[in-house]
Amino acid sequence: MRRASLRSIALLACTALASALAANRASAQSGERPLLIISMTGGFLTGGTLWTLDRQLAPVGSGEIDSLALGRYFRTGYIIGVGATVFRSPHFGIAAEVAFLGLGTESRCAPRGPYALDSQHINEQACVSAQGNRLPTNATALQGGVAWRALPEARVQPYLRAIGGLALLGGSFVETRGLVAVPTADTTRPPVVTRTFLTERSRRELTWIATLSAGVMLDLSPGYLLRFEARDILIGLPVVTGPGSIDTTLPVAQTGDRTVHLPAFTVSLELVLEPLRRPRRY
């Protein structure tokens, strides 16, 4: 009886020890299994001056010339996108994102003195129309990079992220023009034409983009996270570096590239998928 009892106790102890070791091993491995997080993101971005041109000459029909100051400024824009992050370890992950950036801009135009004598006031009408004219410029970005989170097991997880890639530009960041009503016999509905003060030889369509960000992820419930993120978006955009010639039909501006910083703030709803389990080997 005593031997049987000792044998039973030893068997139970071995079983308990084996179970504890197995649980500890499983716990250690669960943190090493990759996690896939799908993100749906929205937010806003801001910017300042894109470019300014102190003097652009604009001839009128009388043969005289007006002198204008032109510019382009950013309006408050928005970001929408989807992304994915794969954490192959508790702290480090690989991130990718496709986003649409509403980089809305508006033109500036002001005379550098009295307008030249012109019965139709063409330059004056066009400049007034161009001043504050909102333009639907934008960029569609595809980026990839890395992410690092400080407290992967906590309900509040601070993190850093750095991604970069290419962006497809929509609209012209250089062209400046306004509308002019040309008087005719029908004064009730005069035709409206476009007066172009600056244009570009060929519109830039593809550029580089990079995003540096920091934020926190909040554990809402099993399988869901809420992410708040502050971003510094860097993007190369075409800008005006010099005036356009008035000897041609359309004044083609001198242009170059500029690295623009766009501060942004985003909120993301994230879906945490089940760990990608590896097949067991026996």
C-alpha positions in Angstrom: 0.0 0.0 0.0 2.7 2.4 1.0 4.7 1.6 -2.3 1.6 2.2 -4.3 0.9 5.5 -2.6 4.5 6.7 -3.2 4.3 5.5 -6.8 1.1 7.5 -7.3 2.5 10.6 -5.7 5.6 10.4 -7.8 3.5 9.9 -11.0 1.4 13.0 -10.1 4.4 15.1 -9.4 6.0 14.1 -12.7 2.8 14.9 -14.5 2.5 18.3 -12.9 6.1 19.2 -13.7 5.7 18.1 -17.3 2.5 20.1 -17.6 4.2 23.2 -16.1 7.2 22.9 -18.5 4.9 22.4 -21.5 2.8 25.5 -20.5 5.9 27.6 -20.0 7.3 26.5 -23.4 3.9 27.2 -25.1 3.8 30.6 -23.4 7.2 31.5 -24.6 6.5 30.4 -28.2 3.2 32.3 -28.4 5.0 35.6 -28.1 7.3 34.6 -31.0 4.6 33.7 -33.5 4.0 36.3 -36.1 0.9 38.6 -35.7 -0.8 40.2 -38.6 -2.5 43.6 -38.0 -4.8 45.2 -40.6 -5.3 48.9 -40.3 -8.0 51.3 -41.7 -6.7 54.9 -41.3 -8.1 58.4 -41.6 -6.7 61.8 -40.6 -5.7 65.3 -41.6 -2.5 67.0 -42.6 -1.3 70.6 -42.9 1.3 72.6 -44.7 2.6 76.1 -45.3 4.0 77.8 -48.3 4.9 75.6 -51.3 6.5 78.3 -53.4 6.5 82.1 -54.1 7.5 84.1 -57.2 8.2 87.8 -56.6 7.8 89.0 -60.2 6.1 87.5 -63.2 5.5 89.7 -66.3 2.1 89.5 -68.0 1.6 91.4 -71.2 -1.7 93.0 -72.2 -3.3 93.8 -75.6 -2.2 97.4 -75.5 1.5 96.3 -75.6 2.1 97.2 -72.0 3.2 94.8 -69.3 1.9 94.0 -65.8 4.1 92.8 -63.0 2.5 90.2 -60.7 3.6 88.3 -57.5 2.5 84.7 -57.6 2.5 81.8 -55.1 1.1 78.5 -54.0 0.1 77.5 -50.5 -1.2 74.3 -48.9 -4.7 74.1 -47.4 -5.6 71.7 -44.6 -5.8 68.3 -46.3 -6.7 64.7 -45.4 -5.4 61.2 -45.4 -7.3 57.9 -46.0 -5.6 54.5 -46.3 -5.2 50.9 -45.5 -2.2 49.1 -44.2 -0.8 45.9 -42.7 1.9 45.2 -40.1 3.4 41.8 -39.5 5.2 41.5 -36.1 7.6 38.5 -36.3 8.8 39.3 -32.8 7.1 41.0 -29.9 8.8 44.3 -30.6 9.8 44.5 -34.3 7.5 44.4 -37.3 7.3 45.0 -41.1 4.8 47.6 -42.2 3.1 48.5 -45.5 0.5 51.1 -46.4 -1.5 52.4 -49.4 -2.8 55.9 -48.8 -4.5 58.8 -50.6 -3.3 62.2 -49.5 -5.6 65.2 -50.3 -2.8 67.7 -50.7 -5.2 70.6 -51.5 -3.4 73.8 -52.5 -4.5 77.3 -53.5 -2.9 79.9 -55.7 -1.9 83.5 -54.8 -1.8 86.5 -57.1 -1.2 90.2 -56.4 -0.1 93.1 -58.6 3.2 94.7 -57.9 1.9 98.2 -58.7 -1.0 99.7 -60.7 -2.3 97.6 -63.6 -1.4 98.8 -67.1 -4.0 100.5 -69.2 -6.4 97.8 -70.6 -10.0 98.3 -71.5 -10.9 94.7 -70.8 -8.9 94.5 -67.5 -7.7 91.0 -68.5 -4.8 90.6 -66.1 -6.7 92.2 -63.3 -9.7 89.9 -63.7 -7.5 86.8 -64.0 -5.4 87.8 -60.9 -8.5 88.4 -58.8 -9.8 85.0 -59.9 -6.5 83.3 -59.2 -6.1 84.8 -55.7 -7.2 82.0 -53.3 -8.3 79.7 -56.1 -8.5 76.2 -54.6 -6.9 73.4 -56.6 -7.5 69.6 -56.0 -3.9 68.5 -56.0 -3.2 65.1 -54.4 -0.9 62.1 -54.1 -1.5 58.4 -54.0 1.3 56.7 -52.0 2.6 53.2 -51.6 5.0 52.8 -48.7 6.8 50.1 -46.8 9.1 50.0 -43.8 9.5 48.9 -40.2 7.7 49.4 -36.9 8.8 49.0 -33.2 6.5 48.8 -30.2 7.7 49.2 -26.6 5.2 47.3 -24.5 3.6 44.5 -26.7 1.7 43.0 -23.8 0.3 46.2 -22.3 -3.1 47.7 -23.0 -1.4 50.9 -24.1 1.5 50.2 -26.5 3.8 53.1 -27.6 5.4 52.6 -30.9 7.6 54.2 -33.6 7.3 53.6 -37.4 9.4 54.6 -40.5 8.1 53.9 -44.0 8.9 55.1 -47.5 8.1 54.6 -51.1 6.6 56.2 -54.2 3.7 58.6 -54.8 1.7 59.3 -57.9 0.8 63.0 -58.1 -2.5 64.3 -59.2 -2.9 67.9 -60.5 -0.3 70.6 -61.2 1.6 72.2 -58.3 3.0 74.9 -60.6 0.3 76.1 -63.1 -1.3 79.4 -62.1 -4.3 80.8 -64.0 -7.5 82.8 -63.6 -10.8 83.3 -65.4 -11.6 86.3 -67.5 -15.1 87.5 -68.7 -14.8 88.8 -72.2 -17.4 91.5 -73.1 -19.6 90.8 -76.1 -22.8 92.0 -77.5 -24.6 89.6 -75.1 -23.8 91.4 -71.8 -26.1 89.0 -69.8 -23.8 86.0 -70.3 -20.3 87.0 -71.4 -18.0 84.1 -72.4 -15.4 83.2 -69.8 -11.8 82.3 -70.9 -8.7 81.2 -69.0 -5.7 83.5 -68.6 -2.5 81.5 -67.8 0.2 83.3 -65.9 2.5 80.3 -65.4 2.6 76.7 -66.7 5.1 73.8 -66.8 6.7 72.1 -69.7 5.7 68.6 -68.5 3.8 67.8 -65.4 5.5 65.7 -62.8 3.6 62.5 -62.1 5.8 60.3 -59.9 7.8 61.3 -56.8 9.3 59.8 -53.6 7.6 59.9 -50.2 8.6 59.0 -46.6 6.7 59.0 -43.3 8.2 59.1 -39.8 5.6 58.6 -37.1 5.1 57.9 -33.4 1.9 57.0 -31.5 0.1 54.6 -29.2 -2.0 51.6 -29.8 -4.9 51.0 -27.3 -6.2 47.4 -26.7 -10.0 47.8 -27.1 -11.0 44.2 -26.9 -9.6 40.8 -28.1 -8.8 41.3 -31.8 -9.2 45.1 -32.0 -6.8 48.0 -31.5 -7.3 51.8 -31.7 -4.2 53.6 -32.9 -3.4 57.4 -32.6 -0.4 58.6 -34.6 1.5 61.8 -35.2 3.3 61.9 -38.6 5.9 63.9 -40.4 5.3 63.3 -44.1 8.2 64.1 -46.4 7.5 64.3 -50.1 9.4 65.7 -53.1 7.2 68.2 -55.0 7.8 70.4 -58.1 8.1 74.1 -57.3 8.6 77.3 -59.2 12.2 78.6 -59.0 12.1 81.3 -61.6 9.6 83.3 -63.9 8.3 82.1 -67.2 9.2 83.9 -70.4 6.6 86.2 -72.0 8.0 85.7 -75.5 5.9 82.5 -75.9 2.2 81.9 -76.0 2.3 80.2 -72.6 4.8 81.3 -70.0 6.7 78.1 -69.0 8.0 78.5 -65.5 11.5 77.6 -64.3 11.0 74.6 -61.9 12.8 72.4 -59.5 12.2 69.9 -56.7 11.7 70.7 -53.1 11.4 68.4 -50.0 8.2 69.4 -48.2 7.4 68.5 -44.6 3.7 67.9 -43.9 2.7 67.4 -40.3 -0.2 65.0 -39.9 -2.4 63.3 -37.3 -4.2 60.0 -37.9 -6.5 57.6 -36.2 -6.7 53.9 -37.2 -8.9 51.0 -36.4 -6.9 47.8 -36.4 -7.9 44.2 -36.7 -5.5 41.8 -35.0 -5.7 38.4 -36.8 -5.0 35.1 -35.1 -1.3 34.2 -34.8 0.0 32.4 -37.9 0.7 29.0 -36.6 3.5 26.9 -38.0 2.9 23.2 -38.6 4.2 21.0 -35.8 7.1 18.7 -36.5 7.0 15.3 -34.9 
